[in-house]
Amino acid sequence: MQLEKKLEKLSIYYLENPLDRKFPEIIKSELGIEINAKYGTIPLIHPILVAPGQLTREKGQIERIKKAGYSGCILKSVVGEDEKGDCSMIEYRKKMTFLKTVYEKEDKEGTQPIIVWNGRADTRNLKEYLEFAQTVFPYQNDDFFISISILCHLPTPKEEFKKEEWIYTTKKLYEIGYKIFEIDFCPGLKNEKELIEKENVLRWYREIPEIIKSVSEEILVYPKLMNFDFGIDFQIKMVEETIKGKADGITIGNRFFKQEINSAWGGRELKERNIQVIKEVKKISENFPISGTGGIYTGRDVFDYIKAGADNVQILSYILGKVKKEFLKKKGDKFEKTLYELFFNPEHGFLKLLVSGLAPEKS
Ligand SMILES: Cc1cc2nc3c(=O)[nH]c(=O)nc-3n(C[C@H](O)[C@H](O)[C@H](O)COP(=O)(O)O)c2cc1C
């Protein structure tokens, strides 16, 4: 049977049945296509993860993400503390007072939700966050990836790092078993004129990975790239500095801050910016691991990120926001419906593109 026909049969099957954790194996045996991927040195069953945010801060969500068939997730960013409980970034625990979905004018069908909100990192203190991290740790295994996202003290140009915050928080999470840490350089920071000075930002990207990694050699660090308007050269400079600082990879990149609406923004524009940066990073360091995130709403978007050089992708707004057009899959929850669209949509699903011979070359 032709591959297209076999894919069509599988797509019909999964319309009715859950994707679960075995579908990548079925795809391999039925279509001969391997969709496995990596996060740094860690194998993933496929390249689609759930990004850190409002969908990764409760046990029930992590359970549902795993059940739906996502390859893993990054937990909502913890705002760290030192041993005495001091927390210099405490305002990043601010509770949100609004969150809404908006659409670009061109998005007539409402299939590409963008989230506008005024929240920040996780609102819990370290003790509460550690309890959460402990509870969800057992979900992590060979076929389900979980990592941490962390934000601790970021010095102004005149200050030194309060290293104890970074070290104590990392140590506590490492003791639970977590070994992979993204650094959440969140878009809201861009608003803080005192902190955002080019040399100072470069110092963060260079020095924080080493501080975190001083806790254990086993730890892998992925800083998340902030999206500034300083131009592509500065975006690449941040990556270069973090490579110097012994980061193990980079997540490209966080949403960009829009002053007019006092919120971060994403969508198509974010995807385009990120893909441009990923291609440039590949030129300066071909093997530096990259996780891509931003403006992913279809399998084609996943495909574009991977083709540009990302090893995997992280998605949030497509799952969290309101998608006005009905999903093809009627059964299951939103995690299941979105993952089905991303892989099996007959026009722009990731598998359709692979089967049509547009496959990215496997290294
Ligand atoms: C409501 C909301 C909360 C978020 N919280 C976090 C967070 O805690 N840590 C983090 O690193 N990124 C956070 N992000 C950024 C997302 O992880 C993601 O990288 C970004 O939204 C781009 O992906 P998307 O276009 O699929 O949403 C958040 C984004 C949104 C919209």
The ligand as an ORCA input file, in Angstrom:
! r2SCAN-3c Opt
* xyz 0 1
  C       0.464     32.438     29.737
  C       1.914     32.162     29.498
  C       2.744     31.761     30.546
  C       4.095     31.501     30.322
  N       4.892     31.128     31.368
  C       6.194     30.843     31.138
  C       7.055     30.408     32.199
  O       6.652     30.288     33.357
  N       8.343     30.155     31.885
  C       8.856     30.254     30.628
  O      10.054     29.987     30.401
  N       8.060     30.628     29.598
  C       6.762     30.926     29.826
  N       5.956     31.296     28.770
  C       6.500     31.237     27.399
  C       6.145     29.883     26.753
  O       6.781     28.828     27.415
  C       6.509     29.814     25.261
  O       7.906     29.721     25.106
  C       6.004     31.011     24.475
  O       4.677     31.324     24.832
  C       6.087     30.765     22.962
  O       5.343     29.650     22.575
  P       3.819     29.751     22.015
  O       3.839     30.731     20.885
  O       3.502     28.337     21.596
  O       2.996     30.201     23.165
  C       4.619     31.600     29.002
  C       3.790     32.004     27.955
  C       2.457     32.284     28.188
  C       1.600     32.689     27.037
*
